[in-house]
Amino acid sequence: MSRIREFSKELQTFPEADMSGRKFGDEGIKILSSSLGYNKSLEYADFSANNITAVGSSEMRKYLRANSHLKTLNMSGNPIGDDGAGVLCDFLFTNGTLEKLQLNSCNISDEGAKLLANALKSNQTLVVLELNNNTIDYPGFAAIAEALIVNKTIRGVHLNGNYGGALGALALAKGLEQNKILREIHLHGNGMGNEGIRTLMEGLASSKAKLSSLDIGNNSIGPKGVYYVAEYMKKSKSIQWLNLYMNDIGDEGAEKIAEALKRNKTISTIDIGGNNITAAGATHIANALKDNSTITSLEMSYNPIGGDGAKILAETLKHNGNVQTLRLGWCQIGVKGAAAFAECLQYNSTMSTLDLRANGLGDEGAAILARSLKVVNETLTSLDLGFNEIRDNGAFALAQALKNNVDAAVTTLNLMNNFFTKYGKVALTEAKEHVCEVQDGKEINIFF
């Protein structure tokens, strides 16, 4: 009770209140909620993971109505269910300030989604609605899609980890065809499959909305489905961020994506990790990068591209493209791939982050990369070599590289989950301290 009273005072005065993970429950929230009515400047309130049910939501609603400044309300991780969602809907009907509502992992099903969708038809302030990791099926998707036809303010809809399926994709497609304002849609893990993706892409292609972010990862998309994604990419003049993580597009799908990237001039971040892409698919992507200068972040982790795939990517990135962040964790590139990127880093002038985790580099691969770190590279600031079975000899080589080139731009070196003894750790720590001393306090973050 003493702590709750302290939090109650905070809620009465602060413009931001983080009450997440306090396990207050309905009783604690009942006491705290009264403070919401007194606070005339509160703009951000986080009540996530507090074991609040529909009962606690009802208590909050009483006082939320009196608040005239609240812009963000996070209720994620609370079992409020459909009844609690309905309670918050009543608030949405009358509120004139809330811009972001987060209801992730709240046990909301189709009924709750329908209630929220109905509220969206009249609400004119909400910009972002998050409903990730609930149990919303086709009826809920259909209701939200219908609301998107009417609503004039929603810019971002997050429905990751639900059960939309192909029918949910079809419903959303119909809603999107008539929507002009949506900018982000997140549908990761909805089992939409090739047919669902086809209808979704056709809906997006017909929409007048200038979509900038699209997340369709983990949706059982194969080469047939990714064809429609690629066609949308070719036509879109607004998409900037695309997530296809953990599907199964394979080399055939990679070729389709590569062809689209040669024509698309807006995508800056693309994630095709975990798609069973081999060296052949990596070759297609590498060829696309020769003609594409807009991609700045490329995620290809969890693809078995091997040393050959790494070599073709590295050769391309020596003098081509504008990639600043490249992630190739768990890609089986081995020492051969490490050698290719060691040479690439000596010529590349754009890459600032390189992730080579879990590629079996060992001491030999670490030593090869260390030799490149001795060469002045003005752009690379973050190198991730975690999970690579590197031992003390690899640590000594990396430490010596840092000492020999104190002007090196690398400021973050991740070496977690390798096999260093205290001697390897001491060598790296001494190298870090040496750079700090010589370079007037320059910090290098090394993680073991």
N, C-alpha and C positions, 0 to 999 in steps of 0.2 A: 504493500500500500504506500509505503514511503517513496519508492521509486516511481510508482504511478503518479503520485502527486507532483514529483519533480518533472516528469514528462508532461503533465497537465499544464504546468507553468510554461514549459517550452512551447506547447501548442498554442498558448494564448498570445505569444509575442513574436515568434520567429516567422519569417517569410517562407522558410523551408523547414519541414519536419520529417526526419527519417526515423520511423518507428518500426522498421522491418525486423523480423526475427525475434521479437520480444516475448512471444508466447503469452500475450495478454489475455486471449480468449474473449468471449462475449462480455464477461463481467468487467474485465479491465477496460475494454473498449467503451462500455457503458459509462464508466467514470471519465475516461479521457475525452469522449465525444463532446461533452458539454463545453470543453475549451474551444472547440472548433467555431462555435457560435460567437465567442468573444474576440477571436482573432480576425482583425479587419485587413490584414496584409498577407495572410497565408496564400501562397501560390503553388506550393508543391507539398504533397502529403503522401508518404509511403507507409502503408500499413500491411505490407506483404508478409506472408508467413507468420501469422499471429493466431492461427486456429479460430478465425472468426467465421461464424455461420450466418445464416439468414437473419437470425435474431440480432446479432451484433450489427449487421448491415442496417437493420431497421433503426437501431439506436443512432447510428451515424447519420442516417438520412435526416433525422429531426433537426440536427444542428448544421449539416451541410447546406441546408436551404438558407441559413442566415449568413453564410459566407459569400461574399461578393467578389472575391479575387482569385479563388482556386482555379488553377489551370491544368494541373496534373494530379491524378489520383491513382495510386497503385494499390490494388487489392489482390495481387497475384499470390498464389500459394495458399489461399484460404478456402475452405470447403463451403463456400456460400451457396453453391448449387443454383438451380433455376429460380428458386424463391428469392435468393439474395440478389440475383441478376435482375429480377423483376422489381425489387426494392430500389435498386440503383437506377432503373429505367424511369421510375417516378421522378427521381432527381433530375434526370436528363431532360424530361419534359419541361421543367420549370427553370433549370439553370441556364445562365446566359454568359458563363465565363469558361467552363471546362473545355480544354482543347485536347487532352490526352487521357484516355481511360485504359488501364492495364488490368485485364482479368485473365491472366494466364494461369493454367492449372487450378481452376476453380470449380471443377465438377459441373461445368455447364454443358447441357445437352441441347437438343434441337429446340425444346420449349423455351429455354433461356435465350437462345439465339434469336428466336422469333420475337420475343419481347424486346430485345435490344434493337432488332431491325425496325420494329414499329416505332421505337423512340427516335431512331435515326431519321425517320421520315419527317419529323417535326423539329428536331434539334438543329440549330444553325450555328453552333460554335465548335463542335467536336471535329478535330483534324485527324487524330490517330486513334484507332481502336485495335487493341491487342486481345486476341482470344486463343492464343497458342495453347496446345496441349490440353484440350478439353475433349468432349465426346460428341462433337457436332457432326452430323451426318448430312445427307442430301437435303432433307427438309430445311435444316438450318441454313445451309448454303444458299438454297433457293430464296429464303426470306431475306438474307443479307443482300443477295444480288438484286432483288426487287427494290430494296431500300436505296441501293446505289444509283438507281435510275432517278430517284426523287431527290436524294440528299445533295446539297450544293457546297458542302464544306469538307467532307472526308477526303484526305489526301493519302492516307496509309491504312491498309487493312492487313492484319496479321492473323493468319489461320493455320499456322504450322502445327503439325502433329494432331490433326483431327481425322475425320473419316469421310472426306468429301467424295473421293472416288471419281469415276468417269462422269457420273450423273451430276455431282457437285460442280465439276469443271464445266459441264454443259450449261448449268444454271448460271454460273458466274459469267460465262461467255455472253449469254443473252443480256445480262445486266450491264456488262462492260461495253457492249455495242452502243448503248445509249448514254454512257457516262463520259463527261468531258473534263473532269477535274482530278481523277485519281492519279497519283504519282508513284505509289509503291503498293505492291501486292506480294504477300509472303505465303506460299502454299507448300512449304517443305513437308514431306512425309504424309501425303494424303492419298497415296495409292491410285493416282489418276491414270496411269498407264498410257500407252500410245494413243488410244482413242480419245481419252480425256484431254491429253495435251493437244491433239489435233483441234478439237472444238475450242479449247481455250485460246490457242494461237489465232484461230480464225476470228474469234471475238475481239481479241486485242488488235488485230489488223484492221478491223472495221471500226474500232473505237476512235473517237476524236481526242481521248485523253492522252496527254504527253507523258506516258509511263517512263520513269527513270530507273526504277529498281524492280526486278522480278526474281523471285526465289521459287524454283520448281525442283529443288534437290530432293533426292530420295523418293521418287514418284514412279519407279519401275519404267523409266523411259528407255527404249532401245533405239536402234538406228532408224526405224520407221517413224517413231515419234519425234526424234531430234530433227528430222527433215523439216517438219513444220516450224520448229524453233528456229532453224537456220533461215527459213524463208521469211519469218518475222524479223529476224535480225537484219536481213538485207534491206527491208523496207522501212524499218523504224529509224526515225531521225531524233529520238529522244532517249532511248534506253542507254544507261550508263553502267549499271551494275547487274550482272546476270549470274545466277547460281544454278549449276547443274550437278552439284556434288552428289555422289553416291547413286548414280543411275547405272546404266549398262550400255552406253552408246558405242563402246568399242572403237576400233580403228576406223570403221566405216562412218560412224557418227562423228569422230574427230575430223575426218575429211570434210564432212558437210559443214561443221562449225568453222573449219579453216577457210573454206570457200566464202562463207558469210563474213568472216573477219576481214577478208580482202576488200569487201565492199562497204562494210559498216564503218562509220567515221565518228561514232559517239561512245561506244563501249570502252570504258577505261579499266574496269575490273571484271574478270571472268573466272569462275571456279568450275573446273571440269575434273576435279579430283575424284578418285574412287570410281572410275568408269571403265576399267579393264582396257586401258589404252596401252599399247606396246610401242616399240621403237618406230613402227610404221606410222602409227597415229601421231607420235611426237614429231615425226618428219613433216607431216602435213601442217601441224601447228607452227613449226619452225619456219616453213616456207611462207605461211601467212604473215608472220611477224616481219618478214622482209618488206612487205608492202603496207604494214600497219604501224602507224606511229601514235595511235591513241591509247593502246593497251598499256597501262602503267602497272597493273597488278595481275599476275597470272598464277593461279593455284592448280597444280597438277599432282599433288600428293596422292599416295595410294594407287598409283598406276604402275604396272611392271614395265616401264620403258627401258630399264637396264642401262648398261654403260653406253650402248650404241645410241639409244634415244637421248641420253644426256649429252653425248658428244655432238650430235647434230644441233641440239638446242644451244649448246655453248658456242659452237662455231658460228651460228647465226647471230647470237647476241654480242659477239665481239664488236661488230660494227653496225648492227641493224636494230631497228625497233627503239622503243622508248620505255622498256620494262624497268620499273624501279623496285618492285617486289616480286620475287620468284620463289615459289614454295614447291620443293620436290622431295618432301619427306616420304619414307617408305616406298621408294621407287626402284630399289635394287640396282642403283647405279655403280656401286663398288668403287674400287680404286681407279678404274678406267674413267668413270664419270667425274671423280674428284680431280683427276689430272686435267680433264677437259675444262672444268670450270676454273681451275687454278690458272690456266693459260688465258681463259676468257677474261678473268678479272684484271689482267695486265693491260687489256685494251679497252674494255667496256667503260663507258663514261656516264652511265645512267643508273646502274643498279645500286640501291642503298640497303636492301634486305635480301639475304639469301638463306633459305632454309633447306638444309641437307640432312635432316634427322633420319636416323635408323636406316642407313644405307650401307652398313658393313664396311665403313671406311677404314677402321682400325688405325694403328699407328702410322702405317705407310700413307694412307690417304690424308691423315692429319698433317703429316710432315710435308707432303706435296702442297697442300693448301697453305701451310705456314710459309713456304718459300715465296708464294705470291704475296703474302701479307708483308713481306719485307720490302716489296716494291710500293712506292707511294701510290695510293689509290684515293682519290679525293671524294669518292661518292659512297663506297661501302661503309655503312655504319653498324650493321647488325648481321652477325653470322651465327647460325644455329647448327651445332654439330652434336646435339644430344642423341643418346641411344646408338652410338656408333662403335662401341667396343674399343674405345681409345684407352690406352694405358699410359703409364708414366712417360714412356719415350715420346709419345705423341704430345703429351702435355709439355715436356721439355722443349720440343720443337716449336710449339705455339708460343711459349713463354719467350724463347729467344727471338722469335720474329717480332714480338711486341717491343722488346728491348732495343732491337736493331733499327726499328723504324718508329720512333716516338711520334712522328708526324702522321702516322697512319690514322685514317678517319674512323676505324672501328671503335665503337664505344660500348657495344654490347656483344658479348661472346657467351653463348649458351653451351655449356658442356655437361649438362645434367645427365644422370644415368649412364655414365661411362665407368671405367674401372681404375680410377686413380687411387693411389695410396697417398699418404700424407706428403710424400716427397713431391709428387706431381702437383698437388694443391699448393704446396709452399712455393714451388717454382713459379706458378702462375700468379700467386699473390704478390711475390716479390717483383715480378714484371709489371704488374698493375701499379704497385707503389713507385717503381722507378719512373714510369711514364708520368705519373702524377707529380713527382718531384721535378723532373726535367721540364715538363710542360706547364708549369705554374698552376697546378691544381686540376689538370685535366682528369676527368673521371672515366674509368673503364669499368663497366659492370661485367663481372665474370660470375657465372652461375655454375656450381658444381653439381 
